[in-house]
Structure formats: C-alpha cells, structure tokens
Amino acid sequence: MAETELDDITEDEVREALTEFDPLWDELFRAELARVAHLLVERVDVRMNGVEVRLRPNRRAGLLREVAGSRRAAA
C-alpha cells in the first residue's frame, strides 16, 4: 500500500478503527456486508489444504479513511 494513501491518518487511528470494526460488522445489514467484502476482497482461492484470501490494499486504505473520518466527525 502506498504511504501517501494513509498520510492523513495516524497509526493510532488505524489501530482504533480496526479494533472497532468487529462489533460494527455485527451491526451491518447483509447488503452492507456484501459491499464491504466486495470492496476489501480481490480474490479467494480454495485449495485442498486451505483458503487464501487476497485483499485489495488500496480499498483497505479507503475503508480505514472512511471509518477514521466518521470517528473524527463524531468527536
């Protein structure tokens, strides 16, 4: 992920956003869950010995920005 994508977000904000994501996930409607999964997941490979999930790095930055931005607005 390019550093410039997260320049305006501090490491503490990223850590806090990720910590709060799990309870938020439980509150989302199915359509919202599908949208978030589609934004984050680039590819899923199912193999005999496990599953490999490839995430989209640029989308993670956008989602973190969105979560951090909503936290700033609420503060």
N, C-alpha and C positions, 0 to 999 in steps of 0.2 A: 504494500500500500504506500503510495507517495506521501511523504511527510506533509506536504502542503495541503492535503485533504483534511488534516486534523489540526492545522496550526492554531485555529481559534478555540480549540477545546483542550482543557488541561488533562493531565493524566488522572487526577483525582475525579474529574467529571466523567471520564470514560469508565473508571472503576465503579463509580456510584451508579452510572446508567446501566452497566451490565449486571450489577447486583440487584437492581430494581426490575430488571427485565423478566425474571422468572415469575414473580407474582403478577406482573402485568399480563404475561402470556395466558394465565388462567382466566383473566377477565375479558379477553378478546372474543369476538364472535367468529364463527367458522370462516366467513369471508375475509375477515381481517387477518386471521391466522394464515390463510392461504396466501394473501397478499404479502405478508411479512416473509413467509417461507419462499415465495417466488422471488422476492427482492434479494434475499440472502443466499439462496442455494443456486449454484451454477450447474452442478451435475451430481447425480447419485449413481454409484456403481455398486451393484450387489454381486458378490462373489461367493464361492463355496466357503471361504474362510472368514467372511465378514462383509461389512458395508463400508464404502468410502464415500464421504460427503465432501464435495469441493464447494467452498463458499466464494462468493464474488467480493473481492476485497474493496472495490470502490463502493459497493452498496452498503457494506458494513459501516464505512465512514459516514455515508449519508444518513443511515438509520441512527447512528450514535449522535450525529449532529442534531437530528430531529428530536431525539429523547433529551439531549442536553439543553436544547433550545426551549423545550416545553418546561423543563425544570427551572430555567432562568426566568421564564415568564411567570411561573407560579410563585417564585420567590419575592 
